[in-house]
Amino acid sequence: MLRVSDAITIEDWELTESFMRASGPGGQNVNKVSSAVELRFEAARSPNLAPQVKARLKNLAGRRWTKDGALVLQVDETRSQVRNREIARERLRALIEKALHAPKRRIATKPTLGSKKRRLDSKARRGAVKSLRGKVDPE
């Protein structure tokens, strides 16, 4: 069981861990030990997450979200399988915590009068510079 917050806990049946050989440094050990972890969280079927939280989680997950609604995290940072499992669970917890908070709505604002004037002045100056680049009259 993974505790995200006081109200939300992820049950063991929602998580699946598989282990594989990691790439990168590790010497001969890397060819023998399956230290990399793939953590699969069945987010779409999770009864503990609200639909809007699932939608935000899907957006945050990006490519890590599968077509069948699972969130897949792969970790092979350390040589220790136990440490990689901890990192994967911590990343999942952080991702769900981030999805719990609704983003602040952006309030559309209009440009100030001063910024409009500055923009038009710079455009006029730039246009004048470009107009002077034409061919020179011999007269």
Rosetta blueprint (number, residue, H / E / L):
1 M L
2 L E
3 R E
4 V L
5 S L
6 D L
7 A L
8 I L
9 T E
10 I E
11 E L
12 D H
13 W H
14 E H
15 L E
16 T E
17 E E
18 S E
19 F E
20 M E
21 R L
22 A L
23 S L
24 G L
25 P L
26 G L
27 G L
28 Q L
29 N H
30 V H
31 N H
32 K H
33 V L
34 S L
35 S L
36 A E
37 V E
38 E E
39 L E
40 R E
41 F E
42 E L
43 A L
44 A L
45 R L
46 S L
47 P L
48 N L
49 L L
50 A L
51 P H
52 Q H
53 V H
54 K H
55 A H
56 R H
57 L H
58 K H
59 N H
60 L H
61 A H
62 G H
63 R H
64 R H
65 W E
66 T L
67 K L
68 D L
69 G L
70 A L
71 L E
72 V E
73 L E
74 Q E
75 V E
76 D L
77 E L
78 T L
79 R L
80 S L
81 Q H
82 V H
83 R H
84 N H
85 R H
86 E H
87 I H
88 A H
89 R H
90 E H
91 R H
92 L H
93 R H
94 A H
95 L H
96 I H
97 E H
98 K H
99 A H
100 L H
101 H L
102 A L
103 P L
104 K L
105 R L
106 R L
107 I L
108 A L
109 T L
110 K L
111 P L
112 T L
113 L H
114 G H
115 S H
116 K H
117 K H
118 R H
119 R H
120 L H
121 D H
122 S H
123 K H
124 A H
125 R H
126 R H
127 G H
128 A H
129 V H
130 K H
131 S H
132 L L
133 R L
134 G L
135 K L
136 V L
137 D L
138 P L
139 E L
